């Protein structure tokens, strides 16, 4: 396992110095049975539909995209992560096809109409308002389960 | 990402996340987490490998069976990273200076010729995949190299994109340029190797050399945002290097 002290100097310094949010009273929502799960993906890859406004460098807002959207671009500010994988296969970071297959097979209930992307370089505390707005949209769509995938 | 999990959970939505930095997961304590010992940028592990991707998803979703939390599990399979770095990094000694620029028109001509040679394979890659990630900048492919080379004289050119200043646009054009090369090569040669792609683009291609010249211009620039790009490792991949780029502190964040 790659531990922070084993990382090279620049990245180690950055990752070590991040201010991590402290949650004093964390919530716990009891999951519904697997075959009732309606799942929305939340990504911090700063991807969005080609026609959407690019993310700013420390954006606290989000972009939504439809479960059938495949023409996505990425405007993430950071370059420390590999981009060649998602270039080859969107499912490497946003596994919409896999979830659709699992829904067809009855492993999960259904795939949400909308999925969401944030700018992972921004402080998550600044994203709270946007996250709650996205949650409201999810609930309107009958979503009860969120799959969070970083980049 | 871990912080977002708390917000969604508090809205009555059950969450599970996958993550690459175990120490952060342990500190922030999201309700359900699957630690992945993978390079960053590969949350489902392997492109074009549905079976592996589903293994990751199923391992994550099994955490919904936990009666209480927070729960952290380790995905049992490892995708190795090189020397503790979670992505490609330029060799620290590979640094160009503004003295290496020479004739900007020659730099541009070399990159243009290289890109034209790749174009048939790029078009085949797009046709085969049915999609491309190139185009975040909104510029045409033919505009990438001329726009970047416009910075090599030390001046900030006009942005051709309405509503977006030149330097944020430059960031997107650099991304587009790299994507044009790596989308082409991964398809043409049927390879999936982030280290090889990074080495080829940044250390061997004419486009990579042009961007290292741009980096040298940024270090020497008196424009605060141009300097910020190198201070924060936002352009050339030095985040996983063993030391800051000379002339910068790598402390911009």
Interface residues (C-beta under 8 A of the other chain):
Chain A: X1 X2 X3 X4 X6 X7 X8 X9 X10 X11 X13 X14 X15 X17 X18 X20 X21 X22 X23 X26 X27 X28 X29 X30 X31 X32 X34 X37 X42 X44 X50 X54 X56 X57 X70 X71 X72 X73 X74 X75 X77 X78 X79 X80 X81 X82 X83 X84 X85 X86 X87 X88 X89 X90 X91 X92 X93 X95 X97 X98 X99 X101 X102 X107 X108 X118 X120 X124 X125 X127 X128 X131 X132 X135 X136 X138 X139 X143 X144 X145 X146 X147 X148 X149 X150 X151
Chain B: X1 X2 X3 X4 X5 X6 X7 X8 X9 X10 X11 X12 X13 X14 X15 X16 X17 X18 X19 X20 X21 X22 X23 X24 X27 X28 X29 X30 X31 X35 X37 X39 X40 X41 X42 X43 X44 X45 X46 X47 X48 X50 X53 X54 X57 X58 X60 X61 X64 X68 X69 X70 X74 X78 X81 X83 X84 X85 X86 X87 X88 X89 X129 X130 X131 X133 X135 X136 X164 X168 X171 X172 X175 X178 X179 X182 X183 X186 X187 X192 X194 X197 X233 X234 X235 X236 X237 X238 X239 X240 X241 X242 X243 X244 X250 X251 X253
